[in-house]
Each structure stands twice: as structure tokens, then as C-alpha cells.
Amino acid sequence: MMPMICYVILHYKNIGDTLKCLKSLKETAAPDSRFIVVDNGSGDGSGEKLAALYAGDEQCDVLLLPENVGFSKGNNAGYRRAKERYAPEFIVVTNNDVVFYQKDFEDKIRALFARTRFYVLGPDIYIPRHKDHQSPLFKRGITVEALKRELEEYRFYRENPQKFERRLRMHAFKDMLCSQSGIIRSVYAKLRGKDDLDYRREYENVGLQGSCLIYSALFIDREDKAFAPEPFLYEEEVFLFYSCQSKGYKMVYSPEIGIRHEEGASFTNANKNNEARLRFMLEHHVKAREMLLEYLVNREKQSK
């Protein structure tokens, strides 16, 4: 029998999305695959409810963390559980608001690995609500000067969260147009100095969107963490890109496999907690970019 595939699903409070994700895996994954649900210190009883619901299910392994340790550390806890307990052939690290629909998803992973020998693989990530394809993100990393400008932008938005909300809506509309029209995408990329990336093409060594990433045994055997360094939230994919680049680990984006990113916990819907959510997002946007800036400056120093 082939070694199994492990799925790491980071859960935080929204049990409906997690149950939907698990249901989709039950319908698409092989019987010997394992689903590791990491409750990231939800504190609302939803993690314990999941543990009780799947207590007799050998496919599902629920890990309860005592506190919310953030995206990177939460996923790393699940990644370590998968590596140490199951020694899998592949680890799929996925958001809980992702739906798997391809019956041959795992067969395609193995076929792509046989052909490309990837360390990290990214699928086509489609958001139905925005009609947008999220991956791949970029061909080249960001420069220190560009990151400094971006950091100042987010510091401004941190003090003006409602302006950031308008920006989110505009970006969602722009991304939808770029996904649907190659001409619009090319013109926008040229005007903004961005990479022109077509989600319908396969790429090597590009930035991959972090809501679903597939790590092969080549990566798993060498690394004890899926994400390092470990920002609380945001920029994980950029750190992963630079880490793989420096170590010679091949990253592959392939449209042959795909998932739906339902984005159940939207930050853009207007409600009484919207400003608090925006401020939370922006605080971590700033902190993650400050961390990335320090990382890139040190990287430049070491390369001289």
C-alpha cells in the first residue's frame, strides 16, 4: 500500500466551515488518508465538539491547542503531528474554509510529483464569491524598498481602517476582472509593474497562495515546520518562497488540481464588529511586514 496523505486543517471557532471541509475530504480522499484538525485555541467549545464528533473515526485526528498561536504556529503543530505520528508521503496544509471536489485529487498529486519532483505544490485556488483565482501570487519576491513603501501604506490604513475596507472591495473587483480577462490582467500588470501570471498555466518556483499547500516527502524529510519564520498572521507564503529559494526546494503551481476557497469568515461584510476585525487584520499586516523587512535586510547582509 502507498504511504498515506495527511491533511492539516486549522480550525478557529467556525465549525460549519470545518465540517464542510471534512465532508468534502470524506468524499474525495482515500480511506488510508488522515485528517488532522487543529483547534487553534477557539475557546468556544467547537474544538471539543469536533473531538467528540470524530472520536470513533480513525481517519480524523483532532488536536486541541490551549490558546490561539496564529496561522503559522497552528499549522506547524498539525504538520508535526502528521510527520511524527503518520510519516506520510504528502502533507496537505489547508484552511478550514476550503472545499475539495476532485475525486482524483490525490492521484494527481502523485502524478505531478512523479513528473516534477516538487517540494511544495500549489493548486488552483478559486473563490466562487469573487470569481477569482488566487494562485500563483508572484514570480519574484518583493524588494526591500518596495516592502518599506508597502509597510508605510499599512501603517496608514491601521489608523484609517475604513479606507482599507474600500481598498479590499476594489481589489476583489480588480482580481475578478484579471482572472476573467488575459488582456486586463496583462495591462494591469504592466501599469503596476506586477508579474503577469495566468492561473491556467503551470509554473515553477513562484509564490504560492497559502490557503492550500501540498508538501512532499522531499520537504517533510528535511523540515520540521511547514512555515518558518512564524508570523502570527500574513506573509507566510512570502517567507516560504524565500526559504525554498535559498535551499533549492522546487515549488510548483499546477492548474491540474484545484480547490474552492469558500472564504466563510469574511472581513469585508458590514457588521457591528467590522471595525474591530479590520483593526485586528491591519495590526497583523503591519507586524508581519515588519518581520519580513527584518528578514530581508538580514538576508541581503548575509549575501554580501
C-alpha positions in Angstrom: 0.0 0.0 0.0 1.2 3.5 -0.8 2.1 5.8 2.1 -0.9 7.9 3.1 -1.6 11.5 2.6 -2.3 13.7 5.7 -4.4 16.8 5.6 -3.8 19.5 8.2 -7.0 21.7 8.8 -6.6 24.7 11.0 -9.9 25.4 12.9 -10.9 28.5 14.8 -14.5 28.8 16.0 -16.2 28.5 12.7 -17.3 24.8 13.0 -19.6 25.0 10.0 -16.7 25.6 7.6 -14.6 22.8 9.2 -17.4 20.3 9.0 -18.0 21.2 5.3 -14.2 20.8 4.6 -14.1 17.4 6.3 -17.2 16.2 4.4 -15.6 17.1 1.1 -12.5 15.2 2.1 -14.6 12.2 3.1 -16.0 12.2 -0.4 -12.6 12.6 -2.3 -9.7 11.3 -0.2 -8.5 7.7 0.0 -9.6 5.6 3.0 -6.0 5.5 4.3 -5.6 9.3 4.3 -5.7 11.1 7.6 -7.3 14.4 8.6 -5.6 16.3 11.4 -7.9 19.1 12.7 -6.0 21.6 14.8 -8.3 23.6 17.1 -6.3 26.9 17.4 -7.5 27.7 20.9 -11.0 28.6 19.9 -12.3 28.8 23.5 -15.9 28.4 22.4 -16.2 24.6 22.8 -16.1 24.0 19.0 -12.8 22.2 19.2 -14.1 19.9 21.9 -17.3 19.3 19.9 -15.2 18.3 16.8 -13.1 15.9 19.0 -16.3 14.3 20.3 -17.9 14.1 16.9 -14.9 12.2 15.4 -13.8 10.3 18.5 -14.6 7.0 16.8 -13.3 7.9 13.4 -9.8 6.6 12.7 -9.4 8.9 9.7 -9.8 12.1 11.8 -7.3 13.2 14.5 -8.3 16.3 16.5 -5.5 18.3 18.2 -6.6 20.9 20.8 -4.3 23.8 21.4 -4.7 25.7 24.7 -4.5 29.1 23.0 -4.6 30.8 19.6 -1.0 30.7 18.5 -1.6 32.1 15.0 -1.7 30.7 11.5 1.9 29.6 11.2 2.3 28.0 14.6 -1.1 26.4 14.5 -0.4 24.8 11.1 3.1 23.8 12.3 1.6 21.9 15.2 -0.6 19.9 12.8 2.3 19.4 10.4 4.5 18.0 13.3 1.6 15.7 14.4 1.3 14.4 10.8 5.0 13.9 10.4 5.7 12.2 13.7 2.5 10.1 14.0 1.9 9.0 10.4 5.1 9.5 8.4 3.0 10.4 5.3 4.1 10.6 1.7 2.5 14.1 1.4 1.1 16.7 3.8 -1.7 19.0 2.6 -2.0 22.1 4.8 -5.3 23.7 4.1 -7.7 26.4 5.5 -10.9 25.1 7.1 -13.0 27.1 4.5 -11.7 25.1 1.6 -13.7 22.5 -0.3 -12.2 19.6 -2.1 -14.1 18.4 -5.1 -11.7 16.4 -7.4 -12.2 12.7 -7.0 -8.7 12.2 -8.4 -7.0 14.9 -6.3 -4.6 12.5 -4.6 -3.8 10.7 -7.8 -3.0 14.0 -9.5 -0.7 14.9 -6.6 1.3 11.7 -7.1 1.4 12.1 -10.8 2.7 15.7 -10.5 5.3 14.6 -8.0 6.5 11.8 -10.3 6.8 14.4 -13.2 8.2 17.4 -11.4 9.7 16.2 -8.1 8.2 19.2 -6.2 8.9 20.1 -2.6 5.9 22.3 -2.4 2.9 22.2 -4.7 0.1 24.8 -5.1 -3.3 24.0 -6.6 -5.6 26.4 -8.5 -7.5 28.2 -5.7 -10.9 29.5 -6.8 -13.1 31.9 -4.8 -16.7 31.5 -6.1 -17.9 34.6 -4.3 -15.4 36.8 -6.1 -15.0 34.6 -9.2 -11.3 35.0 -8.7 -8.3 32.6 -8.9 -5.8 33.3 -6.1 -2.7 31.4 -7.1 0.1 31.8 -8.1 1.0 35.0 -6.4 4.2 36.3 -7.9 7.3 35.2 -9.9 9.8 37.3 -7.9 10.0 38.3 -4.3 9.5 41.9 -3.1 12.4 44.3 -2.9 13.3 45.9 0.4 12.4 49.4 -0.9 9.0 48.2 -2.2 8.3 46.5 1.1 9.1 49.7 3.0 6.6 51.5 0.9 4.0 48.8 1.5 4.7 48.9 5.2 4.0 52.6 5.3 0.8 52.0 3.4 -0.4 49.5 6.0 0.6 51.8 8.9 -1.6 54.5 7.3 -4.5 52.0 6.9 -4.1 50.9 10.5 -5.1 54.4 11.5 -7.8 54.6 8.9 -9.4 51.2 8.7 -12.5 52.3 6.7 -10.2 53.4 3.9 -8.7 49.9 4.0 -12.2 48.3 3.7 -12.8 50.3 0.5 -9.4 49.1 -0.8 -10.4 45.5 -0.1 -13.6 45.9 -2.1 -11.7 47.5 -5.0 -9.0 44.7 -5.0 -11.7 42.0 -5.0 -13.2 43.6 -8.1 -9.8 44.0 -9.8 -8.8 40.4 -9.1 -12.1 39.2 -10.6 -11.5 41.1 -13.8 -7.9 40.0 -14.1 -8.9 36.3 -13.6 -11.6 36.6 -16.3 -9.6 38.6 -18.9 -6.0 38.0 -20.0 -5.9 41.4 -21.7 -7.0 43.2 -18.5 -4.5 41.1 -16.4 -1.6 42.0 -18.8 -2.4 45.7 -18.9 -2.8 45.9 -15.1 0.5 44.0 -14.6 2.3 46.3 -17.0 0.9 49.5 -15.4 1.6 48.4 -11.9 4.9 46.7 -12.5 3.5 43.4 -11.3 4.1 39.9 -12.6 1.7 38.7 -15.3 0.6 35.3 -14.1 -2.0 33.1 -15.7 -3.7 30.6 -13.4 -4.3 28.3 -16.4 -0.5 27.7 -16.8 1.9 25.6 -14.8 4.8 27.5 -13.2 7.9 26.5 -11.2 9.4 28.5 -8.3 6.7 31.0 -7.9 4.9 32.3 -4.8 2.0 30.0 -3.9 -1.2 31.1 -2.1 -1.2 29.7 1.4 -4.8 28.6 1.9 -3.8 25.2 0.4 -0.3 23.9 0.1 1.0 20.4 -0.6 4.3 19.3 0.9 6.1 16.2 -0.5 8.4 13.8 1.4 11.3 15.7 -0.1 10.3 18.7 2.1 8.9 16.7 5.0 12.1 14.6 5.5 14.2 17.8 5.8 11.9 20.3 7.6 10.1 20.1 10.9 7.9 23.1 10.1 5.6 23.9 7.2 6.1 27.7 7.8 9.3 29.4 9.1 9.6 32.0 10.4 6.3 32.1 12.2 4.3 35.4 11.9 1.0 35.3 13.7 -0.9 36.1 10.5 0.0 37.1 6.9 3.2 36.9 4.8 3.6 33.1 5.4 3.8 32.4 1.7 6.5 35.0 1.1 8.7 33.6 3.9 8.1 30.1 2.4 9.1 31.3 -1.1 12.4 32.8 0.2 13.1 29.7 2.3 12.6 27.3 -0.6 14.6 29.6 -2.9 17.6 29.7 -0.6 17.5 25.9 0.0 16.9 25.0 -3.7 13.5 23.4 -3.0 11.3 23.3 -6.1 7.9 25.0 -5.8 5.3 24.1 -8.4 2.0 25.7 -9.3 -0.3 23.4 -11.3 -3.8 24.1 -12.6 -4.3 20.3 -13.0 -5.5 20.2 -9.4 -7.9 22.7 -7.8 -9.9 23.5 -4.7 -12.6 26.0 -3.9 -11.8 28.6 -1.2 -15.2 29.5 0.2 -13.9 32.3 2.5 -16.6 31.8 5.0 -15.2 34.2 7.6 -15.2 37.4 5.6 -13.7 40.5 7.0 -15.4 42.7 4.4 -19.1 42.1 5.4 -20.5 45.0 7.3 -21.5 44.2 10.9 -21.1 45.6 14.4 -17.6 44.0 14.8 -16.3 45.1 11.4 -14.0 47.9 12.6 -12.5 45.7 15.3 -11.9 43.0 12.7 -10.3 45.5 10.3 -8.1 46.8 13.1 -7.0 43.2 14.0 -6.2 42.5 10.4 -4.2 45.7 9.9 -2.2 45.3 13.2 -1.0 41.9 11.9 -0.5 43.1 8.4 2.0 45.7 9.9 3.6 43.2 12.3 4.1 40.6 9.6 5.7 43.1 7.2 8.0 44.5 9.9 9.1 40.9 10.5 9.6 40.3 6.7 11.5 43.6 6.4 14.0 42.5 9.1 14.3 39.1 7.4 15.0 40.6 4.0 17.5 43.1 5.3 19.4 40.3 7.2 19.2 38.2 4.0 20.8 41.0 2.0 23.6 41.4 4.5 24.4 37.7 4.5 24.6 37.6 0.7 27.2 40.4 0.6 
